[in-house]
Amino acid sequence: MNKELFIEEVRKLGIAVDEDKLDKLERYYELLIQWNEKMNLTTITKKEDVYLKHFYDSLTLIKAYDLNQNISVCDVGTGAGFPGIVLKIFFDNIDITLVDALNKRINFLNIVIKELKLENIRAIHARVEEFAKETKEKFDLVTSRAVAKLNVLNELCIPMIKIDGYFIPMKANIEEEIEESKNSIIKLNSILENIISFNLPIENSIRNLIIIKKVNSTKEIYPRKFDKIKKQPL
């Protein structure tokens, strides 16, 4: 995905693009490649692939949640900053916390945050299991991208969201994981509202946004179908 196509596809998502955002994204890419030589941040290094599979893919979260709000967001298992850093570049209004268990990655993220002069964003070195204990019902939105199985993520992430808040993991193939996660969603007083499935441009690989809402009590939860998938082709 070259720069021109990236701009075109991001605008199709309804996201505003300007030179400042593009400059920050370019600097982010430069830092990613530079630091990837010192530590394992990503196996995807070709510029066109990074823009498609990391930058554009991160922004597709807008399909499932209106990010044009003053909200608190947590990116669990952020790795090299996907989707968190990319979301912050394009949505300055959000307050975002990046969590990762590897301190080397946190050091990298802090350099990115400083270089790009990003505000209301922080990188936390912690295991999610421990971080979740200290942040119950703190966030409006929690997300993760290709981190762990859904039933495991539910147990860690749903407690961190406020009542009426959302956990939206970003995944590829999910059929088996959805089946395995039914009980955990119910147990945690949550609703699987929808699954938005679509294909990335160019390579047409499958992506899924799993929309899980935290509710007040189990009375609001069932009967509720788990197999409703909203197809949203690009």
C-alpha positions as CSV (number, residue, x, y, z in Angstrom):
1,M,0.0,0.0,0.0
2,N,1.7,3.2,-1.2
3,K,1.1,6.6,0.5
4,E,-1.5,7.7,-2.0
5,L,-3.6,4.5,-1.7
6,F,-3.2,4.7,2.1
7,I,-4.7,8.2,2.2
8,E,-7.5,7.1,-0.1
9,E,-8.5,4.1,1.9
10,V,-8.2,5.9,5.3
11,R,-10.5,8.6,4.0
12,K,-13.0,5.9,3.0
13,L,-13.0,4.9,6.6
14,G,-14.2,8.5,7.3
15,I,-11.0,9.5,9.0
16,A,-9.4,12.9,8.3
17,V,-5.9,12.9,6.9
18,D,-3.5,15.8,6.9
19,E,0.2,16.4,6.5
20,D,0.9,16.5,10.2
21,K,-0.5,13.1,10.7
22,L,1.3,11.7,7.7
23,D,4.6,13.2,8.9
24,K,4.2,11.6,12.3
25,L,3.3,8.2,10.7
26,E,6.4,8.4,8.5
27,R,8.6,9.2,11.5
28,Y,7.0,6.3,13.3
29,Y,7.8,4.0,10.5
30,E,11.5,5.2,10.5
31,L,11.8,4.6,14.2
32,L,10.1,1.1,13.9
33,I,12.6,0.0,11.3
34,Q,15.6,1.5,13.1
35,W,14.7,-0.1,16.4
36,N,13.7,-3.4,14.8
37,E,17.3,-4.0,14.0
38,K,18.1,-4.0,17.7
39,M,15.1,-6.0,19.0
40,N,12.2,-8.0,17.6
41,L,9.3,-5.5,17.1
42,T,7.8,-6.8,13.8
43,T,8.5,-9.3,11.1
44,I,6.8,-6.9,8.6
45,T,9.3,-4.3,7.5
46,K,8.6,-3.5,3.9
47,K,7.1,0.0,3.9
48,E,4.1,-0.8,1.8
49,D,3.3,-3.8,4.0
50,V,3.7,-1.8,7.2
51,Y,1.3,0.9,5.9
52,L,-1.3,-1.8,5.0
53,K,-0.9,-4.5,7.7
54,H,0.0,-2.3,10.7
55,F,-1.1,1.3,10.1
56,Y,-4.2,0.9,8.0
57,D,-5.3,-2.2,9.9
58,S,-5.0,-0.4,13.2
59,L,-7.4,2.4,11.9
60,T,-10.1,-0.1,11.0
61,L,-11.2,0.0,14.6
62,I,-13.3,3.0,13.5
63,K,-15.6,0.5,11.8
64,A,-16.7,-0.7,15.2
65,Y,-16.5,2.4,17.5
66,D,-16.7,6.1,17.1
67,L,-13.3,7.3,18.0
68,N,-14.1,11.0,17.5
69,Q,-15.0,11.3,21.2
70,N,-13.2,12.2,24.4
71,I,-12.7,8.7,25.7
72,S,-10.2,6.6,27.7
73,V,-8.7,3.7,25.7
74,C,-6.5,0.8,26.7
75,D,-4.4,-1.1,24.1
76,V,-3.6,-4.5,25.7
77,G,-0.5,-6.3,24.5
78,T,0.4,-3.3,22.3
79,G,3.7,-4.7,21.1
80,A,5.2,-2.1,18.8
81,G,2.2,0.2,19.3
82,F,-0.5,-1.3,17.2
83,P,-3.2,-0.1,17.2
84,G,-2.5,2.4,20.0
85,I,0.1,4.7,18.6
86,V,-1.6,4.8,15.2
87,L,-5.0,5.6,16.9
88,K,-3.4,8.4,18.9
89,I,-1.8,10.0,15.8
90,F,-5.2,10.2,14.0
91,F,-7.4,10.8,17.1
92,D,-5.8,13.3,19.3
93,N,-9.0,13.5,21.4
94,I,-8.5,10.1,23.0
95,D,-6.6,9.4,26.2
96,I,-4.8,6.1,25.7
97,T,-2.8,3.7,27.8
98,L,-0.5,1.2,26.1
99,V,0.3,-2.0,28.1
100,D,3.0,-4.5,27.3
101,A,4.9,-7.1,29.4
102,L,8.2,-6.5,27.6
103,N,10.2,-3.6,28.9
104,K,12.2,-3.2,25.8
105,R,9.0,-2.5,23.8
106,I,7.9,0.0,26.4
107,N,11.3,1.8,26.0
108,F,10.7,1.9,22.3
109,L,7.2,3.2,22.7
110,N,8.3,6.0,25.0
111,I,10.8,7.1,22.4
112,V,8.1,7.2,19.8
113,I,5.7,9.2,22.1
114,K,8.5,11.7,22.7
115,E,9.6,12.0,19.1
116,L,6.1,12.4,17.8
117,K,5.2,14.8,20.7
118,L,2.1,12.8,21.5
119,E,0.1,13.9,24.6
120,N,-2.4,12.1,26.8
121,I,-0.7,8.8,26.1
122,R,1.4,6.5,28.3
123,A,3.2,3.2,27.9
124,I,3.0,0.9,30.9
125,H,5.3,-2.0,31.6
126,A,3.1,-4.7,33.2
127,R,1.7,-8.1,32.8
128,V,-2.0,-7.6,31.8
129,E,-3.0,-9.9,34.7
130,E,-1.5,-7.5,37.2
131,F,-2.5,-4.3,35.4
132,A,-6.2,-5.4,35.2
133,K,-6.4,-5.8,39.0
134,E,-5.5,-2.1,39.4
135,T,-7.8,-0.7,36.6
136,K,-11.2,-2.2,37.2
137,E,-14.0,-0.3,35.3
138,K,-11.5,2.4,34.3
139,F,-11.7,2.5,30.5
140,D,-14.5,3.4,28.0
141,L,-12.8,1.1,25.4
142,V,-10.3,-1.7,25.6
143,T,-8.8,-3.2,22.5
144,S,-6.1,-5.7,21.5
145,R,-4.7,-6.8,18.2
146,A,-3.7,-10.4,17.6
147,V,-2.7,-11.0,21.2
148,A,-4.2,-14.2,22.7
149,K,-7.2,-16.4,22.5
150,L,-10.5,-14.6,23.0
151,N,-11.6,-16.5,26.1
152,V,-8.3,-15.5,27.8
153,L,-8.6,-11.9,26.7
154,N,-12.2,-11.7,28.0
155,E,-11.1,-12.6,31.5
156,L,-8.4,-10.0,31.5
157,C,-10.0,-7.1,29.5
158,I,-13.7,-7.0,30.3
159,P,-13.2,-6.2,34.0
160,M,-11.2,-3.1,32.9
161,I,-14.1,-1.5,31.0
162,K,-16.8,0.7,32.5
163,I,-20.4,-0.3,32.5
164,D,-21.7,0.3,29.0
165,G,-18.1,0.3,27.8
166,Y,-16.7,-1.9,25.1
167,F,-14.0,-4.5,24.6
168,I,-13.2,-4.8,20.9
169,P,-10.4,-7.2,20.0
170,M,-9.1,-7.2,16.5
171,K,-8.5,-10.6,15.0
172,A,-8.2,-12.7,11.8
173,N,-10.0,-16.1,11.9
174,I,-12.3,-16.4,14.9
175,E,-14.9,-19.1,14.5
176,E,-13.4,-21.5,17.0
177,E,-12.5,-18.7,19.5
178,I,-16.0,-17.3,19.5
179,E,-17.5,-20.7,20.4
180,E,-14.9,-21.2,23.2
181,S,-15.5,-17.7,24.6
182,K,-19.3,-17.8,25.1
183,N,-19.2,-18.8,28.7
184,S,-16.7,-16.1,29.7
185,I,-18.7,-13.4,28.0
186,I,-21.8,-14.4,29.9
187,K,-20.0,-14.8,33.2
188,L,-18.5,-11.3,32.9
189,N,-21.9,-9.7,32.4
190,S,-21.3,-8.8,28.8
191,I,-23.0,-9.0,25.5
192,L,-21.5,-10.0,22.1
193,E,-23.2,-7.2,20.2
194,N,-21.8,-7.9,16.8
195,I,-18.8,-9.1,14.7
196,I,-17.8,-6.9,11.9
197,S,-15.9,-8.9,9.2
198,F,-14.1,-7.4,6.3
199,N,-11.1,-7.8,4.0
200,L,-8.0,-5.7,3.9
201,P,-7.4,-3.9,0.6
202,I,-5.0,-5.4,-1.9
203,E,-4.3,-8.8,-0.3
204,N,-8.0,-9.4,0.8
205,S,-7.0,-11.1,4.1
206,I,-9.9,-11.5,6.6
207,R,-10.2,-9.2,9.6
208,N,-12.8,-9.3,12.4
209,L,-13.8,-6.7,15.0
210,I,-15.5,-8.4,17.9
211,I,-17.8,-6.0,19.7
212,I,-18.4,-6.9,23.3
213,K,-20.4,-4.6,25.6
214,K,-20.3,-4.7,29.4
215,V,-23.8,-4.4,30.9
216,N,-25.3,-3.9,34.4
217,S,-26.6,-7.5,35.0
218,T,-27.1,-10.8,33.4
219,K,-30.8,-9.9,32.9
220,E,-29.8,-7.8,29.9
221,I,-27.7,-10.6,28.3
222,Y,-29.9,-13.5,27.1
223,P,-31.4,-14.8,25.0
224,R,-28.8,-13.5,22.6
225,K,-27.3,-15.0,19.4
226,F,-23.6,-15.4,19.0
227,D,-23.6,-16.3,15.3
228,K,-24.7,-12.9,13.9
229,I,-21.9,-11.6,11.7
230,K,-22.2,-8.3,9.9
231,K,-20.3,-8.5,6.6
232,Q,-18.8,-5.1,5.8
233,P,-16.7,-5.4,2.6
234,L,-14.4,-2.5,1.7
